[in-house]
Amino acid sequence: MSAAMALLRARCAESSICPSDVARVIGGPQWRSLVPIVRDAAAALAATGIVEVTQDGEPVAVTSASGPVRIRRGPRVA
């Protein structure tokens, strides 16, 4: 998930990214197949407070969320 953290650091602290943004960085033309893996990695980071996963601006458990989600910095990231 270093790609996600790099994308988040490049944006203002309140901004979020889409899992597909991360998948595009690491996957090139085959990025779509990586989106579920990115969502799983986001879930693991969310469990530790490094990131927060949201849907419609509200925190959600990415493992049970259906549809688009966003990833933003969590409370454990300075």
C-alpha positions as CSV (number, residue, x, y, z in Angstrom):
1,M,0.0,0.0,0.0
2,S,3.0,2.3,-0.3
3,A,1.5,3.6,-3.6
4,A,-1.7,4.6,-1.7
5,M,0.3,6.4,1.0
6,A,2.4,8.2,-1.7
7,L,-0.8,9.3,-3.4
8,L,-2.3,10.5,-0.1
9,R,0.9,12.4,0.9
10,A,0.8,14.2,-2.5
11,R,-2.6,15.6,-1.7
12,C,-3.9,17.9,1.0
13,A,-4.6,16.2,4.3
14,E,-8.4,16.2,3.8
15,S,-8.3,14.7,0.4
16,S,-9.1,11.1,-0.5
17,I,-8.3,8.8,-3.3
18,C,-10.2,6.0,-5.1
19,P,-8.9,2.4,-5.0
20,S,-8.7,2.6,-8.8
21,D,-6.2,5.5,-8.5
22,V,-3.9,3.1,-6.6
23,A,-4.6,0.2,-9.0
24,R,-3.7,2.4,-12.0
25,V,-0.4,3.3,-10.4
26,I,0.7,-0.2,-9.7
27,G,-1.1,-2.1,-12.4
28,G,-0.8,-0.2,-15.6
29,P,-3.1,-1.4,-18.4
30,Q,-4.4,-4.3,-16.2
31,W,-5.3,-2.1,-13.3
32,R,-8.9,-3.2,-13.1
33,S,-8.0,-6.7,-11.8
34,L,-6.1,-5.1,-8.9
35,V,-9.0,-3.1,-7.5
36,P,-10.2,-5.9,-5.1
37,I,-6.6,-6.3,-3.9
38,V,-6.3,-2.6,-3.2
39,R,-9.6,-2.7,-1.3
40,D,-8.4,-5.6,0.8
41,A,-5.1,-3.7,1.6
42,A,-7.1,-0.6,2.5
43,A,-9.2,-2.7,4.9
44,A,-6.0,-3.9,6.6
45,L,-4.7,-0.4,6.9
46,A,-8.0,0.9,8.1
47,A,-8.0,-1.7,10.9
48,T,-4.8,-0.1,12.2
49,G,-6.0,3.5,11.8
50,I,-3.4,4.4,9.1
51,V,-6.2,5.1,6.5
52,E,-9.9,5.5,6.7
53,V,-12.3,4.2,4.1
54,T,-15.4,6.2,3.3
55,Q,-18.5,6.0,1.3
56,D,-20.6,9.1,0.7
57,G,-18.2,10.9,3.1
58,E,-18.9,8.5,6.0
59,P,-16.5,5.9,7.4
60,V,-17.4,2.3,6.3
61,A,-16.0,-1.1,6.6
62,V,-14.6,-1.7,3.1
63,T,-15.1,-5.4,3.4
64,S,-18.9,-5.0,3.7
65,A,-19.3,-1.9,1.5
66,S,-20.7,-2.3,-2.0
67,G,-20.1,0.2,-4.6
68,P,-17.5,3.0,-4.8
69,V,-15.4,3.9,-1.7
70,R,-12.7,6.4,-1.0
71,I,-9.5,6.2,1.0
72,R,-8.2,9.0,3.1
73,R,-5.6,9.5,5.8
74,G,-6.5,7.9,9.1
75,P,-6.0,9.2,12.6
76,R,-2.7,7.4,13.0
77,V,-1.1,9.4,10.1
78,A,0.6,12.7,10.9
